[in-house]
Every structure is written in structure tokens, then in C-alpha cells.
Amino acid sequence: MDVDQVSDSAAASAQAAQRQVRVQLTSKNEDIALPENTGPILVPTGLRRYALSTLVNNLLSSEKPIPFEFLINGTFLRTSIDEYLTANGISAETTLEIEYVRALIPPLHIASFQHDDWVSSTDVLSATSAAASWASKTIPNGQERILSGSYDGFLRVWNMSSETIATSAAPADGGHTASIKAAKFISPTQIASAGLDRTVRLWKYSEEEGGFAGKITPQLELYGHKSGINSLSVHAPSNRMLSASSDHTVGFWSTKKSEAPSAPENLLPSAASRTSKRRKLNTSVSVPQKGPLALLSSHTAPVSAAIFDAKDSTVGYSTSWDHSLRTWDLVTASLVDTRTTSHSLLALEHLPELNLLAAGTSARHITLIDPRASATTLSAMTLRGHTNAVVSLARDPNSTYGLISGSHDGTCRIWDIRSTKTDKDGVVGESVYSIPRKSLEEEGKGDSKRVGGEGVKVFSVGWDSTVGIVSAGEDKRIQINRGEGVLSSTKE
């Protein structure tokens, strides 16, 4: 850049700073809203986020400055106001409505729980978790529990002091006979799990007085799949579960023994092998065995995820390596809709208020899909930032727009789908924060450049209002991250 260009640029900046525009500042959060009679304010168009944040703090007379983000027409302001006006063809004569929200604060590492093997799945039981609310059970502060499913075939329940207070049975005593891939709390006293032994299993969970020790007791074995099970979704109010299997089917199950059909004889472990095992191990565990309500068959490759519609439990969605997202009517066990994408789909989450489904892909991005019949485009938006496959997704419990993803690149990323940029592919979402694996730092291997996240792949991530962000993976750790700003910032 020559001297003339530099001076021209400086002059343009000075001119933008001198231009003014009327802005109406608003917030949906009552605790940070300006008085209702606050009218439009004349501000220089050269202002950016930091200066606007200072302005709002001054207007609020904040004792301690609050960092703010600013939204214009539902999108975060990432430039000066002047650049925004120019890019969108808006006159500086207009009154610009700008909404402000608390800025997210990077979630801090709280704890890591060490396993003996890879951790495939986690779930949380807390005052704000679905399992507690479904059961109308109050979980006292400090009594939260974390459930983990591991490649060693065992379920474990942990307290918040990183102590294991219960471990599931060994194979000979009614436990899984291969790696667990999915684990969920159905209620504070019931757990569901599934894995590579092709079974879905229900367990009774109980704790001794004081909560220092617990028991995970086999309750029901469900047979129906002919290959390993990759994920599990539960809906306790309707006593229903969905499973996603490598046999190309979605399993639809009842959590009530009395409602479940008989197990398919050809899929049961043979009586002879069971007898010989029991004789050899001198045990006589007998767990009831049942079958599925239905096997939903339409996918042409392994099914990676199956979930219930967050507002209507009679509707299910599934994703598969066959590149498709399918919608199911669970009352009639029939296929309603198929959306085919360009990549294998590996994870699925519903953002109900936005009428969107988020699907993690083998192509390292997240595709947002509107499943409604009226949707005119396949992909509503693409979220880019991961450097390896996206295999786990969870909603931000405190925001309509928030999402977290877990990837084989060894990170979790937080997304606010109002945070976007425009590039050659159109509008794409950018992650707000990336959460690395703490185990890398502790091992002195802080080079997150390990190819594809090798050794620290994230297999599971969840987000609970009380406990925080819980992730797990190849580093044999459950990692908990929490940030006050992350968890209370954007409640709509």
C-alpha cells in the first residue's frame, strides 16, 4: 500500500467516524434493558462493538462493565456500523434498531474424570436435566451425577468430586458383552444403555443413604438389532426410546416390560452358550428379554443417530452414513420425509424454536436443515470450523440459538447461529469458542496440531444448565467446562 492509499484509507475512516446515525438500543433481557423512554441516540457510524459496549454500560451506569454483543436484523455486528450500512445498502438517515445481549465468556475447565478406556457417551442428572424434570424429582445442589458409557463395556455413575459411586455388572452378571456406545438417564432411578453387543439394556439405579455408593442393577435386555448400536434417545413421559444401528435400521422401543413384545428368538444368545457361561462363572443372573415395538427400515447404510422431535414425541428423525436425514411417524412406524445431503451424517440435534435440525458431517461441518415440508432449500446454513468429523451435538440449554459440537479433531465448539459471515459458499456460521482437551496440556502435548485430533478425539458432548459442558472421548476423560457467561447469557 503506497502513501496515497494509506492517507485515503485514513480519510475514509475519519469521515465514517464523523458521520452519524440514529440507533435504538434494545434488549430482551430485563435486567440489562434500558428504561422504556430511552429514545434513539445519535452515534458516529465509525463505532464498533467495543465502543458500543462502552456506550451501553455508560447508559446503564454499570458498576462493573458488562461485555456486550450487538445484533442487527438477527445477525451479530462484526464490523463498524458504517461498514454494515454500506454492505447492506442502508442509508445513514435511517434509525437503526440494535439489540444487545451479554457476550459469551469462554467456558473454564472445571474438572476431568479419568477412565480406564475410551469414553463413548455421557449424560447428566441434575436439577435442570430432562431425566429429573420428567420424574418431577429435585436434585439438590452438589448431588448431581454424571453417567458414562465406556469402550470397556461398563457404565459408571460419578459424583461431582470425580469419584465413581457405581459401576454396572460384568457380562456374566447381566452386563454388556462389548463396548458401550450410548448411555442415558431415563429417570433418577433408571438408566438405558446400548452398544456393540447389539442390545439395548435398562438398569435400575439406586444409592445408599448419603449418596456415597450406588448400584446399577440389570432390569431388561432388548434384542432386535443385527449389528452394533451407535446412539440412543429416550423420552420418559411416553416410555419410548429410539436406537440407531449399523444394521441400517432405527429401533423403536418401550421402557416398560409389560408393553414390549417378545424378543426375536434368532437374536437371543443361545441357551447352550448361556448355560455353559453360567456354569463356568458360577452365576445365575436372569434378566428378562424383550423385543422392539418396531424396526424402522429405509436407510441404506449404518444409522448414526436417531432422536425424538423436541416438541412432539410421535415424530422421530434419523441420520445415516447414506447422506440422508429421515423423518418418521412413530405412531404408524412409517417414513414421512427424506432429505439427501452431500456427505455422511454422523450426529443429530433438534433446535425446535428455529424449526431446524443440526446434523454433524464427515466433511467437518454442521448442516442446519429445516425438516418442514414447506422448506424451499435443503440446507438453511452451514457451520464451519472443525478440522475433522463432527460426531456429537447438543443444544445450549439457555439459548434458542446456541449449539455445541464434539469432533474427532479433539475439540468442542460453541456456536451461536446468529454469528455468521458471508464467503464463496454463501452465509456460513462461525464458532464462538473452541474448547480443547485439557489432557493435552497436562501431558505437555499442547500442540493441538496432532493430525485429526489423534489421541484426543471427542466422542460425546452434552450441555446441562447446572453442571456445564460435559465432553468425553479418546483421551479416557470426562471433561467439564463451565462459564457463568456461557450459561446465563442468551436466555430468550
C-alpha positions in Angstrom: 0.0 0.0 0.0 1.5 3.4 -1.0 1.4 6.6 0.9 -1.6 7.9 -1.1 -3.6 4.8 -0.3 -2.8 5.0 3.4 -3.9 8.6 3.5 -7.1 7.8 1.5 -7.9 4.9 4.0 -7.3 7.2 7.0 -9.5 9.9 5.4 -12.3 7.4 4.8 -12.1 6.2 8.5 -12.2 9.8 9.7 -15.2 10.5 7.5 -17.0 7.4 8.8 -16.3 8.5 12.4 -17.7 11.9 11.7 -20.9 10.6 10.0 -23.7 9.9 12.5 -26.7 7.6 12.6 -29.6 7.3 14.9 -29.7 3.9 16.8 -32.4 2.5 19.0 -30.7 0.2 21.6 -32.9 -2.6 22.9 -32.5 -5.8 24.9 -34.8 -8.8 25.6 -33.2 -9.3 29.0 -35.0 -7.2 31.6 -32.0 -7.0 33.9 -29.9 -5.2 31.4 -32.6 -3.3 29.4 -32.6 0.5 29.2 -35.6 2.4 30.5 -38.5 2.3 28.1 -38.4 6.0 27.5 -34.9 5.8 26.1 -35.2 7.2 22.6 -32.9 6.9 19.6 -29.4 8.1 20.2 -27.2 9.8 17.6 -23.8 7.9 17.4 -20.8 8.1 15.0 -21.1 5.4 12.3 -17.4 4.5 12.9 -18.3 2.7 16.2 -17.6 -0.9 16.5 -18.6 -3.5 19.1 -16.2 -2.4 21.9 -17.3 1.3 21.7 -20.9 0.3 21.6 -20.4 -1.9 24.6 -18.9 1.1 26.5 -21.8 3.3 25.4 -24.4 0.8 26.7 -22.5 0.3 30.0 -22.5 4.1 30.5 -26.2 4.4 29.8 -26.8 1.6 32.3 -24.5 3.2 34.8 -22.9 -0.3 35.3 -20.6 -0.6 38.3 -18.8 -3.4 36.6 -18.6 -3.2 32.8 -20.6 -6.0 31.1 -19.2 -7.2 27.7 -22.0 -7.0 25.1 -22.6 -8.3 21.6 -24.8 -6.4 19.2 -27.4 -7.8 16.7 -28.8 -6.0 13.7 -31.6 -7.9 11.9 -30.7 -11.1 13.7 -27.0 -11.1 12.9 -24.1 -10.2 15.1 -22.3 -6.9 14.2 -18.8 -7.9 13.2 -17.7 -4.6 11.6 -18.2 -0.9 12.2 -21.7 0.5 11.8 -20.6 2.3 8.7 -19.3 -0.8 7.0 -22.6 -2.6 7.9 -24.6 0.2 6.4 -22.6 0.2 3.2 -22.6 -3.6 2.9 -26.4 -3.8 3.3 -27.2 -0.7 1.2 -28.8 1.1 4.2 -28.9 4.9 4.4 -27.3 6.7 7.4 -30.6 8.7 7.5 -32.4 5.7 8.9 -33.0 4.8 12.5 -31.1 1.5 13.1 -32.5 -0.9 15.7 -29.7 -2.6 17.5 -30.3 -5.4 20.0 -27.7 -6.1 22.6 -27.0 -9.3 24.6 -24.4 -10.3 27.1 -21.2 -11.6 25.3 -20.3 -15.2 25.9 -17.5 -15.8 28.3 -15.0 -18.6 27.5 -16.0 -21.7 29.5 -13.4 -22.6 32.0 -12.1 -26.1 32.7 -13.7 -27.3 36.0 -12.7 -31.0 36.3 -11.6 -34.1 34.4 -12.6 -37.7 35.4 -10.1 -40.4 34.5 -11.3 -43.7 32.9 -9.5 -46.9 32.1 -10.7 -46.9 28.5 -12.2 -44.6 25.8 -15.4 -42.9 26.9 -18.1 -43.1 24.3 -21.1 -41.4 26.0 -22.1 -39.2 28.9 -25.3 -38.0 30.5 -26.1 -35.7 33.4 -28.6 -36.0 36.3 -29.2 -32.5 37.8 -32.0 -30.2 38.9 -32.2 -28.9 35.3 -31.7 -32.2 33.4 -34.6 -33.8 31.4 -34.5 -37.0 33.5 -35.1 -35.1 36.7 -37.8 -32.9 35.3 -39.6 -35.8 33.7 -39.7 -37.6 37.1 -40.6 -34.3 38.9 -37.6 -35.1 41.2 -35.5 -32.4 42.8 -31.7 -33.0 42.7 -30.1 -31.0 45.5 -27.2 -28.7 44.6 -24.0 -30.7 44.9 -25.8 -34.0 44.4 -25.5 -34.0 40.6 -24.5 -37.3 38.9 -22.7 -38.0 35.7 -23.3 -41.2 33.8 -20.6 -42.5 31.4 -20.5 -45.4 29.0 -17.1 -46.8 28.1 -15.5 -49.0 25.5 -14.6 -51.4 28.3 -18.3 -52.4 28.4 -19.1 -50.7 31.7 -21.4 -48.0 32.8 -20.3 -45.7 35.7 -22.0 -43.1 37.8 -19.8 -40.3 39.1 -20.3 -37.7 41.8 -19.1 -34.1 41.2 -15.9 -34.9 43.2 -14.8 -37.2 40.3 -15.5 -40.4 42.4 -17.1 -43.4 40.9 -20.1 -44.3 43.1 -21.5 -47.2 40.9 -20.3 -49.5 38.1 -22.5 -51.8 36.0 -22.3 -55.6 36.1 -19.8 -57.7 34.2 -21.0 -59.7 31.2 -21.5 -62.8 33.3 -23.8 -60.9 35.7 -26.1 -59.3 33.1 -23.8 -56.6 31.8 -22.9 -55.6 28.2 -20.7 -58.1 26.4 -19.0 -55.5 24.2 -18.2 -51.8 24.1 -21.0 -49.4 25.2 -21.7 -46.6 22.6 -24.7 -44.8 24.3 -25.9 -44.2 27.9 -28.8 -42.1 29.2 -30.6 -41.4 32.4 -34.3 -42.1 31.9 -35.1 -41.0 35.4 -33.1 -40.6 38.7 -33.7 -44.4 39.2 -33.4 -45.8 35.7 -30.7 -45.9 33.1 -30.7 -47.0 29.4 -27.6 -48.1 27.5 -26.7 -49.7 24.2 -23.6 -50.8 22.4 -21.7 -53.1 20.1 -23.2 -56.2 21.6 -26.4 -55.2 19.6 -28.5 -54.8 22.7 -30.4 -52.0 24.4 -30.3 -52.5 28.2 -32.3 -51.0 31.0 -30.9 -50.7 34.5 -32.3 -49.8 37.9 -30.2 -47.2 39.7 -30.2 -46.8 43.4 -28.0 -45.1 46.0 -27.3 -45.8 49.7 -28.2 -43.1 52.2 -25.7 -40.3 52.0 -25.0 -40.9 48.3 -21.5 -42.3 48.8 -22.3 -45.6 47.0 -24.8 -46.8 44.4 -25.9 -49.8 42.5 -26.6 -50.3 38.7 -28.8 -53.4 38.6 -29.8 -55.2 35.3 -33.5 -54.8 34.6 -34.3 -55.6 31.0 -32.4 -56.7 27.8 -33.8 -55.6 24.5 -33.0 -57.6 21.3 -33.8 -56.6 17.7 -30.7 -55.2 16.0 -28.4 -57.4 14.0 -25.4 -55.1 14.3 -23.9 -52.6 16.8 -25.9 -49.7 18.1 -24.4 -46.3 17.7 -26.7 -44.0 19.6 -29.8 -43.9 21.9 -32.5 -41.3 22.6 -35.0 -41.6 25.4 -38.4 -40.0 26.1 -39.5 -41.0 29.6 -43.0 -39.4 29.5 -44.1 -41.8 26.7 -41.9 -44.7 27.9 -40.2 -44.7 24.5 -36.6 -45.0 23.2 -35.0 -44.7 19.7 -31.8 -46.5 18.7 -29.6 -46.0 15.7 -27.8 -49.1 14.4 -25.2 -50.2 11.9 -27.7 -52.7 10.6 -29.3 -49.7 8.7 -32.3 -49.6 11.0 -33.8 -47.4 13.7 -35.1 -49.3 16.7 -38.3 -48.1 18.4 -38.6 -49.5 22.0 -40.7 -49.4 25.1 -39.1 -48.9 28.5 -41.9 -50.9 30.1 -41.5 -54.6 30.2 -45.3 -55.1 30.0 -45.5 -53.2 26.7 -42.6 -54.8 25.0 -43.1 -57.7 22.6 -41.2 -61.0 22.9 -37.6 -61.0 21.8 -36.8 -62.4 18.4 -35.7 -66.0 19.1 -33.0 -65.9 16.4 -31.3 -62.9 18.0 -31.1 -64.2 21.6 -27.8 -65.7 22.9 -28.2 -69.4 22.5 -29.4 -71.2 25.6 -26.4 -73.5 25.4 -23.8 -70.7 25.5 -25.6 -69.1 28.3 -25.7 -72.3 30.3 -22.1 -73.0 29.8 -21.1 -69.5 30.8 -23.2 -69.7 34.0 -21.7 -73.0 34.9 -18.2 -71.8 34.3 -18.7 -68.5 36.2 -21.0 -70.0 38.8 -23.6 -67.3 38.5 -27.4 -67.4 37.8 -28.4 -63.9 36.7 -31.6 -64.0 34.8 -32.7 -60.7 33.1 -36.0 -60.5 31.2 -35.5 -60.3 27.4 -37.8 -58.4 25.1 -38.0 -57.1 21.5 -38.7 -53.8 19.7 -42.1 -52.2 19.1 -40.8 -51.6 15.6 -37.7 -51.6 13.4 -37.7 -48.6 11.0 -36.1 -49.7 7.9 -35.3 -47.3 5.0 -31.7 -46.2 5.3 -29.1 -47.9 3.1 -26.1 -47.6 5.3 -25.3 -47.5 9.1 -27.6 -45.2 11.1 -25.6 -42.8 13.1 -28.2 -41.0 15.2 -32.0 -41.2 16.0 -33.8 -38.6 18.1 -37.3 -37.6 19.1 -38.8 -34.3 17.9 -38.3 -32.0 20.9 -41.9 -30.9 20.9 -43.7 -34.0 19.5 -42.6 -37.4 20.7 -44.7 -39.1 18.0 -42.1 -37.8 15.4 -38.6 -39.1 15.1 -35.6 -38.1 13.0 -32.6 -40.2 11.9 -29.3 -39.6 10.1 -27.1 -42.1 8.4 -23.8 -42.6 6.5 -26.1 -42.8 3.4 -26.1 -39.0 3.5 -29.8 -38.8 4.4 -31.9 -37.2 7.1 -35.2 -39.1 7.5 -38.4 -38.1 9.3 -40.6 -40.8 10.9 -44.1 -41.1 12.1 -43.6 -43.2 15.2 -47.3 -43.9 15.6 -47.5 -45.8 12.3 -43.8 -46.6 12.1 -43.7 -45.1 8.6 -41.3 -42.9 6.7 -42.6 -39.3 6.2 -39.7 -37.5 4.5 -36.2 -37.9 3.2 -33.6 -35.2 2.8 -30.4 -36.2 1.0 -27.2 -34.2 1.6 -23.7 -34.4 0.1 -22.0 -36.1 3.0 -22.3 -38.8 5.5 -24.2 -37.6 8.5 -22.9 -38.6 11.9 -24.8 -36.7 14.6 -28.2 -35.0 15.1 -29.8 -32.4 17.3 -33.1 -30.5 17.2 -33.4 -26.7 17.6 -37.2 -26.7 17.9 -37.8 -22.9 18.3 -36.0 -22.3 15.0 -37.6 -25.3 13.2 -34.1 -26.6 12.4 -32.2 -29.9 12.7 -28.4 -29.7 13.1 -26.5 -32.6 11.5 -22.8 -33.2 12.1 -21.0 -34.4 9.0 -18.0 -36.4 7.9 -17.0 -33.3 5.9 -16.1 -31.4 9.1 -19.0 -29.1 9.1 -22.5 -28.9 10.6 -25.5 -28.6 8.3 -28.7 -26.9 9.5 -31.8 -28.4 7.9 -35.4 -27.3 8.0 -37.4 -30.6 8.1 -40.7 -29.0 7.3 -42.4 -29.9 4.1 -42.6 -26.1 3.2 -38.8 -25.7 3.3 -37.5 -24.5 0.0 -33.8 -25.2 0.5 -32.1 -28.3 1.8 -29.5 -26.5 3.9 -30.5 -23.4 5.9 -26.9 -22.7 6.9 -23.6 -24.4 7.3 -21.4 -24.1 10.4 -17.7 -24.3 9.6 -14.6 -24.5 11.9 -13.9 -28.1 12.8 -11.0 -29.9 11.1 -12.3 -33.5 11.4 -15.7 -35.3 11.5 -18.4 -33.8 13.8 -19.8 -36.8 15.8 -21.8 -35.2 18.7 -24.2 -32.3 19.1 -26.1 -30.8 22.0 -28.3 -27.7 22.5 -27.4 -24.8 24.7 -30.0 -25.1 27.4 -30.0 -21.3 27.9 -30.3 -20.1 24.4 -32.6 -20.6 21.4 -29.6 -20.0 19.1 -26.9 -22.0 20.9 -25.3 -25.3 20.0 -22.2 -27.2 21.0 -20.4 -29.8 18.8 -17.9 -32.5 19.6 -15.4 -33.6 16.9 -12.7 -36.1 16.1 -10.4 -33.0 15.8 -10.2 -33.1 19.6 -12.2 -30.0 20.3 -15.7 -28.9 21.2 -17.1 -25.8 19.6 -19.8 -23.4 20.8 -22.0 -21.9 18.1 -24.5 -19.1 18.1 -26.2 -19.3 14.7 -26.6 -15.5 14.7 -22.8 -15.3 14.4 -22.2 -15.5 10.6 -20.1 -14.4 7.8 -20.5 -14.5 4.0 -18.0 -16.3 1.8 -17.9 -18.1 -1.5 -20.4 -20.7 -0.1 -22.9 -18.0 1.0 -23.7 -17.4 4.6 -21.8 -19.7 7.0 -21.8 -19.8 10.8 -18.6 -19.3 12.8 -18.0 -20.8 16.2 -17.9 -18.5 19.1 -15.5 -20.6 21.2 -13.4 -23.7 20.9 -12.8 -25.9 23.9 -9.6 -28.0 23.7 -8.9 -31.2 25.6 -7.3 -30.5 29.0 -5.5 -33.8 28.8 -3.3 -32.3 26.0 -2.0 -29.6 28.4 -1.5 -32.0 31.3 0.6 -34.4 29.1 2.7 -31.5 27.9 1.5 -32.1 24.4 -0.1 -28.7 24.0 0.3 -29.0 20.2 -3.2 -29.2 19.1 -1.8 -29.8 15.6 -1.8 -33.6 16.1 -3.2 -34.9 12.9 -7.0 -35.0 13.1 -7.1 -34.9 16.8 -5.4 -38.3 17.2 -5.5 -39.5 20.8 -7.9 -36.8 21.9 -11.0 -37.4 19.6 -14.2 -36.2 21.2 -16.9 -38.9 21.1 -19.6 -37.2 23.2 -20.7 -33.8 24.3 -23.7 -32.6 26.4 -24.7 -29.2 27.9 -26.5 -29.0 31.2 -27.6 -25.7 32.8 -26.4 -26.8 36.3 -23.2 -28.8 35.6 -22.0 -27.2 32.4 -20.5 -28.7 29.3 -19.6 -32.3 29.7 -17.5 -34.0 27.0 -15.6 -37.3 26.7 -13.5 -39.2 24.3 -10.4 -41.0 23.2 -8.3 -39.4 26.0 -10.2 -41.6 28.5 -11.6 -38.5 30.2 -14.9 -36.9 31.1 -14.1 -33.2 30.9 -16.3 -30.5 32.5 -16.2 -26.9 31.4 -18.3 -24.1 32.7 -18.5 -20.3 32.4 -21.1 -18.1 34.1 -21.5 -16.0 31.0 -21.9 -19.0 28.7 -24.7 -20.4 30.8 -26.7 -17.3 31.6 -26.1 -15.0 28.6 -28.7 -15.5 26.0 -31.9 -16.7 27.5 -34.6 -15.6 25.1 
